[in-house]
Structures are given as structure tokens and as C-alpha cells.
């Protein structure tokens, strides 16, 4: 429809030709390639990145290709003790690259294209999931049934290359009802197909990284103020950039939302770049009606950065659960294009006007979460051991009675309680920590070791992953088991 309207403008109103060529419709000699996605990180009170956040709260369909099956933790409530070879927190993962998708909008003069090449490079990360099929490199990731991962560093470079693509045909994607996949499809764009006949409305990929967010959020000791600081310097010869749009959001467990815009923050300047904002909200700031207001202001920001309206809607609808319905305090910001291009270069072989709009999302460790961790730490170790033993008994009793519901529970579609299992107090507290609960527990144990939290980690099998190089070093020194 975009191209049809533009073509009418060219034919019926020739004086509008120049304006039509500049319109966001792909009209002209070049294709319009639009990309959106999210960079997610977790920061403690001092603004330090917390590792081990290889957690996926919006898992994609099984037809998506993966560099390894055991890298990402799923959002299920089922403890790791009930899984053989369950994924663990990888300590080097300090950032998640989530659901970048690329849409292709052809010019009127070239509605189809063949032999197109697209290459994404992740500097400091692994590109872990993708569709359709691509040539993938991920140094440090060992393919195979037993898998295994080495260290992930800022010098790691991973790539995805889609070669010989056809764009512009009437090709349908794989059947699925998963919202995380159907939401991005609700966009008017050209379909893409590989030589192996895998097709979709977009190119999709995800990843994990060992890099810092461009913004550091420090919580003042009195808990009253947040200090936002730049922690990115452009490459030599680069110019400072400005983060124009930022929002601080707090979502309570009852679902009520409070938010406020945050002043713009310069990145990479010669002087300290700092912005201050209150760390908390008043009771009157929370309300159920804030959700549509927040979505509207985010949408306006996304469109102002260059996305089409349906693309902005697709982004927000895809991340409805984790953006707007998961309890926690988070900072959203629109990532400067220069930062994205530095860490995630993108190449497209056809002449294109490329628009890249990425949302930065920094989850903040809050006093409430620290208090929950302290409560876990105060539970006597024998109590936790007994609770786990009872959970184990109830779990397998229910599996015997109702095996069909097991898969739904493992996939996170129903909870332990829905399955008729009494959730122990210690695990209830743990679940309240949200998406990055495993990483938070390990971080707290490192900061303030306690018998209760240590027992929780041991008995529920929450220990972090030990990269293969480290295991080799331990065995070589005679300290490994």
C-alpha cells in the first residue's frame, strides 16, 4: 500500500515527485531497510553491569536456528534441579541483544530483488538465534549435543551472513501462534526467502554480549536520586552524541505503573556527562491508566527516530510482557545510531537507506530486591533442604498423575501452583526477583555470602556456568573435581 500510494502521487501529481522520493515509503532508487530491537542490561546500585543475564523471557518458536541449545535460560518456574543439563548463568554475559528484526521496503521502480546479501556483526558478543538460515560464526561456542562455551569478552566477534536472498515475493513464514513471532509480522513489508526456501516477513536475530550499556545508572546512598553518566567514548575522531529520549519506569507487583521522562544525556563529551533524576515515585504517580500513556510516548519517540507506525507498534507489542507487565524498575532510552553501528555493524548489498532504532533497557537492582535476597539469606539452611525435599516429592507425584501438563509447565505456560504443587517459601521469594533472579542471587552471594542463600543456590542448582577454558585450567592445576 505504501508503494501504491507513492506511485499514484508520482503519476497523478507529478509536482509531488521530489516530496514522494523523500517520503518514508521506499520510493526512489534505494530500498528502505528498517531495523528495531532491544539492548538489555542489569546494573547494580553502583552502575556496575551484573553478569549471568543469559535469560530469555520471550522464547522464540522452535523453528528458529540456534548456535547452541543450552545457552539461554527459559522463563519457566520449574527449578533447575528437575532438568538434566539445564542452562546456567554465564558470568560473562552482561548484555542481551533481543529481537532485532529487519524489514525491507522496496522502491516502486524495483519491487523485487535477488541475490541480496545481509551481514550482521556483533563486536563483543555472540549472535545466538536467527531466522531464516544464515552462515553463522560464534567463536567460543561449541556446537554439538554436549555443547559448551568458553569465555565471552569484549574482543569476541560473531557474525551472521544471509546470502543470495530473494525479496519481494508472496511467501508465508512458518506457522506459529507465539506472540513474540506474530507481533513483528504485523508490518507492511516485503517478504524474504533463502535459497533453501525458508521465508518470513523479516530477518530476525538475537544475541548475548560482554559489553557495557552506553549509560551507567548510579543510585545515591540515600536512595533518593539516580545519577546517569555516560560510559561510552566514540572511536578516535568521532563526535559526541546525544541520547535524546529517556524514560524511568517503575512497575509494581499489582501491575500499576509510574514513569517520567528523563533529560537528554550527552555521550562521549570532553566534560563529565551527568543527568540526575529522582529514584522513586510518589504513590499518586502510579496508575493503571499510565500504560497507554507510556506506550504512546515511546511510540512517538520510535517514529521520530524513523520507524513507520506499524513497525513501532510491532516493537511495543512484541515486548508487551517484559516492557510493561513485569515488575521492576527500568530505564528505557533510544540508543544513538553511532553506538549501535559501533557494536553491531550491518551490511546490506542493495543500495539502501538504512534506519536502525534500538531501545536501550537497563534493569536496576532495587532496595526491594536486595531485601528479598536478605530474607532468603536468613532462612536456616536445614529449612531450605526440607522445603526442596518436599517440592521434589510433590513434583514427581504430580508428574505421575498428569504427565500431559508437564510440558506446558516447563515452557512457562502454567505455574507450579497451577499444576497443583505447593511452592516453598524460599522459592516463592526467589521467583519474586523476576527475570534475572538467578543472576541476582549469584551476585548477592558474591557480595554478602550467607548460609541460607548459599544453601538455596546449592539445593536448587542455581550455580553459575564455568566456561570451558576455566574448567581446563582447574583440571590442569589439580583443583578441578
HUMOKA-V542877 format. One line per field, one symbol per residue. phi: phi as a letter, one per 30 degrees, with the letter a starting at -180 (. if undefined). psi: psi as a letter, one per 40 degrees, with the letter a starting at -180 (. if undefined). burial: 1 if it has 24 or more other C-alpha atoms within 12 Angstrom, else 0. Layout:
phi = ???
psi = ???
burial = ???
This chain:
phi = .edddddeddddbedceddddcddbidkdcdcccbbabccbbbddciddcdicdccdbdceddddbdadcccdcdddddddcbdidebdddddcaccchdbccccddedbdbbbidcbbcbcdjacdcbaadebdbbbejccdjddhkbddcbdcdbcbbbcchdcbjccccdddacdedcdddddbdaddbbcddidbadacbababbcbcddcccccdedicbcccbdbbceeejdcebbddbbbcbbbdddjdcbaadcedbdciddcecbbcaedbbdedddaddddddddddddedddddkddedddddedddcedddcbcdkcbccacdeedddddcbdbbbddebcccbbccdbcdcdceddddddddddddeeddddddddddddddddddddbdddddddddidbcedddicdddeddddddddiecdddddddddddbdbdddddddddchcdddceeddeddddddicdc
psi = ddddddddddddgdeedddddeigeeiadiihhhhiahhhihiadeehhhifffhgegiiieehiidiefdhhieiehieeehhfiiihhdeheihhhfhihihhiidegeiiifihhhhhhheihhdiihaiihihghehhiideaihaihieehhiihhhifihheighiiihiehdedddeefhhiiiiiidefhiieihiiiiiigiiiehhhhhideeeihhhihfhhiiheiiiihhdhihhhhhideeiiiiiiiiihihfidihhhhiiieiiideeiidedddddddddddddddeeiiddddddddddfddddeehiihihiihhhdddddddgihhhdihihhhhhhhhhhhhhidddddddddddehhdddddddddddddddddddddgddedddddeediidddefhhhidddddddeeadfdddddddddddghidddddddddefeiiihidddddddddeeei.
burial = 0110011000000000000110111111011111111111111110111111111111110001111111111111111111000111111111111111111111110111100111111111111111111111111111000001111110011111111111111000100000011111111111111100011111111111111111111110000001111111110000011111111111110001111111011111000011111111100001000110011011101110111111111111111001111111111111111111011111111101111111111111110011011111111000111011001100100000000001001111001100101011111111111111111111111000011111111011111111100000000000000
